């Protein structure tokens, strides 16, 4: 019993005490000759600019410049739709330049331009009879578009006898806005994909494009509403 008590009272006698610092382990410092430093060109005091360092710096600057340009471009393309609180990324399209014009586009633009040029000559040749003819054609073509094309053929808001339906459709043709199938297909596609990329005259492409310039871009319109043309709605809208 005395033997065990003596051992417990002398912790220094324990050869493997956890509180005792190990003095048997010798620590040796490696000389610099034993170390091999892998130098990739970043720590070379004898050279101001290594090839690898220069290439990395150039690439970093180029990437930073590209990111800044992309951010500036995105900021420029973002905008608010007129008279609305909606902010969209505008994908503006060149309606006149940097694109190919086909025969249909040139014809439409020529007709619209010639009508406005001829209107400049109206004050010099004014007569009341011509005025009433213009007012009557405005009323007839307006009813043909709003009542015939839009409310009746496109939205099917009401039913008309066939002869009256054909009459309003004929009046709509006088407005030079295309045939009924073309007009109805474009307008239905506009309602189904309103204010999106598939909208034939979406405001996110630009104000002037959505207002009138889309009329002179037949290729884009056909690409967006090709499914509607394939269905060939006809008079019943089915």
C-alpha positions in Angstrom: 0.0 0.0 0.0 2.9 2.3 0.8 4.4 1.5 -2.5 1.4 2.7 -4.5 1.1 5.8 -2.3 4.6 6.7 -3.0 4.1 6.4 -6.8 1.0 8.6 -6.8 2.8 11.3 -4.7 5.7 11.6 -7.2 4.3 12.5 -10.6 7.9 13.2 -11.9 8.7 9.5 -11.6 6.1 8.7 -14.3 8.0 8.1 -17.5 4.9 9.0 -19.7 3.1 11.6 -17.8 0.9 13.8 -20.0 2.0 16.9 -18.1 5.7 16.3 -18.6 7.4 17.8 -21.7 9.0 15.3 -23.9 12.7 15.9 -23.8 13.7 12.9 -25.8 12.4 14.3 -29.1 15.1 16.4 -30.8 14.0 19.0 -33.3 16.3 19.7 -36.1 16.0 22.7 -38.4 16.3 22.1 -42.0 19.0 24.1 -43.7 18.0 26.1 -46.8 19.9 23.6 -48.9 17.3 21.0 -48.1 14.3 23.1 -49.3 13.3 23.4 -52.8 11.1 26.5 -53.6 8.8 26.1 -56.6 9.0 29.5 -58.3 6.3 30.2 -60.9 7.4 33.7 -61.7 5.6 35.5 -58.9 8.6 36.0 -56.6 11.5 37.0 -58.7 13.1 40.0 -57.2 15.8 40.0 -59.9 13.2 40.5 -62.6 10.6 43.3 -62.6 8.1 41.7 -64.9 8.2 38.0 -65.7 6.3 36.7 -68.8 3.8 34.8 -66.8 3.2 37.8 -64.5 2.7 40.1 -67.4 0.3 37.8 -69.2 -1.8 37.3 -66.0 -2.0 41.0 -65.4 -3.0 41.7 -69.0 -5.6 39.0 -68.9 -7.0 40.3 -65.6 -7.3 43.8 -67.0 -8.9 42.6 -70.2 -11.5 40.5 -68.2 -12.2 43.5 -65.9 -12.7 45.8 -69.0 -15.0 43.2 -70.6 -17.1 43.0 -67.4 -17.4 46.8 -67.2 -18.4 47.0 -70.8 -21.0 44.3 -70.3 -22.4 46.1 -67.2 -22.5 49.4 -69.1 -24.3 47.8 -72.0 -26.8 46.1 -69.8 -27.4 49.4 -68.0 -28.0 51.2 -71.3 -30.4 48.6 -72.5 -32.5 48.7 -69.4 -35.3 51.1 -69.5 -38.8 51.9 -68.4 -41.7 51.4 -70.8 -43.3 54.8 -71.5 -46.3 55.7 -69.3 -45.6 52.5 -67.2 -43.7 51.5 -64.1 -42.4 48.3 -65.7 -38.6 48.3 -66.2 -37.3 45.8 -68.8 -34.1 44.9 -70.6 -34.8 46.4 -74.0 -33.6 44.5 -77.0 -33.6 47.3 -79.4 -33.7 46.4 -83.1 -32.6 48.5 -86.0 -35.7 49.0 -88.0 -34.1 50.8 -90.9 -30.4 50.2 -90.9 -28.2 47.1 -90.5 -30.8 44.8 -91.9 -31.9 43.5 -95.3 -35.1 45.0 -96.9 -37.3 42.7 -99.0 -39.8 43.8 -101.7 -42.7 43.9 -99.2 -40.9 46.1 -96.8 -39.9 48.6 -99.5 -43.4 48.6 -100.9 -45.0 49.4 -97.5 -42.5 52.1 -96.7 -42.9 53.6 -100.1 -46.7 53.7 -99.8 -46.6 55.3 -96.3 -43.9 57.8 -97.4 -45.8 58.8 -100.5 -49.0 59.3 -98.6 -47.4 61.8 -96.2 -45.6 63.6 -99.0 -48.9 64.0 -100.9 -50.6 65.3 -97.8 -48.2 68.2 -97.9 -49.8 69.3 -101.1 -53.3 69.2 -99.7 -53.5 72.8 -98.5 -52.6 74.0 -102.0 -55.4 72.1 -103.5 -58.1 72.3 -100.9 -61.7 71.9 -101.8 -64.7 71.1 -99.6 -65.7 68.2 -101.8 -62.2 66.6 -101.3 -62.5 67.3 -97.6 -65.8 65.4 -97.3 -64.4 62.5 -99.3 -61.4 62.3 -97.0 -63.6 62.4 -93.9 -65.9 59.7 -95.3 -63.0 57.4 -96.2 -61.6 58.0 -92.7 -64.9 57.0 -91.1 -65.4 53.9 -93.4 -61.8 52.6 -93.0 -61.8 53.3 -89.2 -65.0 51.3 -88.7 -63.6 48.6 -90.9 -60.5 48.2 -88.7 -62.0 48.8 -85.2 -65.4 47.1 -85.8 -64.6 44.6 -88.5 -61.0 43.5 -88.1 -60.6 44.1 -84.3 -63.8 43.5 -82.4 -65.5 41.1 -84.8 -62.9 38.9 -86.5 -60.1 39.0 -83.9 -61.9 39.0 -80.6 -65.2 37.6 -81.8 -67.0 40.1 -79.5 -70.3 39.8 -81.5 -71.8 38.0 -84.5 -72.8 39.6 -87.7 -74.6 38.3 -90.8 -72.0 37.1 -93.3 -72.8 39.8 -95.9 -72.3 42.5 -93.2 -69.1 40.8 -91.9 -67.7 40.8 -95.4 -68.6 44.4 -95.9 -66.8 45.5 -92.8 -63.8 43.4 -93.8 -63.8 45.1 -97.2 -63.9 48.5 -95.4 -60.9 47.5 -93.3 -58.9 46.7 -96.4 -59.3 50.3 -97.4 -57.1 51.3 -94.4 -54.1 49.6 -96.1 -53.3 47.6 -93.0 -53.2 44.2 -94.7 -55.7 41.5 -95.4 -58.0 40.2 -92.6 -56.0 36.9 -92.0 -52.7 38.8 -91.7 -54.2 41.5 -89.4 -56.0 39.0 -87.1 -53.1 36.6 -86.8 -50.7 39.4 -85.8 -53.1 40.9 -83.3 -53.9 37.6 -81.6 -50.2 36.8 -81.4 -49.7 40.2 -79.8 -52.3 39.4 -77.1 -51.0 35.9 -76.4 -47.4 37.1 -76.0 -48.0 40.6 -74.9 -44.8 42.6 -74.0 -42.5 39.6 -74.6 -39.9 38.7 -77.2 -42.6 36.9 -79.3 -44.8 40.0 -79.3 -44.8 41.2 -83.0 -44.7 44.8 -81.9 -43.3 44.6 -78.3 -42.4 47.9 -76.5 -39.3 46.2 -75.1 -37.7 46.4 -78.6 -38.3 50.1 -78.7 -41.0 52.7 -78.8 -40.9 53.5 -82.5 -40.6 49.8 -83.4 -43.8 49.0 -81.4 -45.6 52.0 -82.9 -44.9 51.8 -86.6 -41.5 50.4 -87.6 -42.6 46.8 -87.2 -44.7 47.3 -90.3 -41.6 47.5 -92.3 -39.9 44.3 -90.9 -41.9 41.5 -92.6 -39.3 38.8 -91.9 -39.3 39.3 -88.2 -43.1 39.4 -88.0 -43.5 36.2 -90.0 -40.9 34.4 -87.8 -42.8 35.4 -84.6 -46.3 34.5 -85.8 -45.5 31.6 -88.1 -47.6 29.2 -86.1 -50.6 31.5 -86.5 -50.1 31.6 -90.2 -49.9 27.8 -90.4 -53.2 27.5 -88.6 -54.9 29.8 -91.2 -57.6 31.2 -89.0 -60.0 32.3 -91.8 -63.3 34.0 -91.0 -64.3 31.8 -88.0 -61.1 32.4 -86.1 -60.5 28.7 -85.5 
